[in-house]
Amino acid sequence: QLQVAGPSGPVSVALGEDVVLPCHVSPAQSPGDTEVTWFREHFSPFVHRHRGGQDLYGEQMLHYQGRTKL
């Protein structure tokens, strides 16, 4: 059974600093075979989406455009 674990609480960072949003998949799989979506309160628009081996930026929140990658 696939299990996905992210942070147990909010992730905070100082303004202007980089942050890594941890995500662990068990059993390990290739990112090309899965979809990963980071979102805040709602599924869309999202912070970052990766599906089919590609980063998808079409519906990304404007505040995060050009600032995220997987």
N, C-alpha and C positions, 0 to 999 in steps of 0.2 A: 504494500500500500504506500502510495506517495504521501510524504509529509513535508510541509513547508513551514519553516519557522522564521519569523522576523523578530524585531525588537519587542519586548514585553511592554514597553511604554513609549512615551514621546521621545523623539531624538532631537536634542537641542544643539545649536552651534552658534558661535558668535557671528555677527554680521560681517560678511566678507570672507569668512573662512570656508574651506572645503569640508565636506562631510561624506562619509561612506555609510550608506544605508545597508545594514547587514541582512542577508537572506540566505538561508541554508536549505537545500533540498535533499531529502533522503528517501530512497537510495539515490545516489548521484546520477544526474542525467546531463546530457549535452544541452546547453541553452538553446540550440537550434530546434530541439524537439519540444520545447515548452513555451508557454507564454508567461511573462512576468510583468505585472502592472503595479506600480506604486501610485497610490492615490491618497488624498487627504480625507475630507469628509464624504465625498461622492466619487463614484466610479468614473464619471466623465464630467468635466475634463480631468485629466490625470496628470501626475507629476512626471511619470515616465512609463512607457510601454515597450516591451521587446517581444516579438513573436516571429516565428519562422526564421530565426537567425538574423533578424533586422530590428533596428530601433525604429519605432513608429512615432512620428512627431505631429501628425495631422491634427489631433484633438488635444494636444498637450496644453496645459495651463500656460498662458502667456508669460507669467512670472518665471517659469522654468525653461523656456525655450533657449536652446544653445548652452544650457548649463548642466545637462544630465547625460549619462551614458551608462551602459551595462558592460 
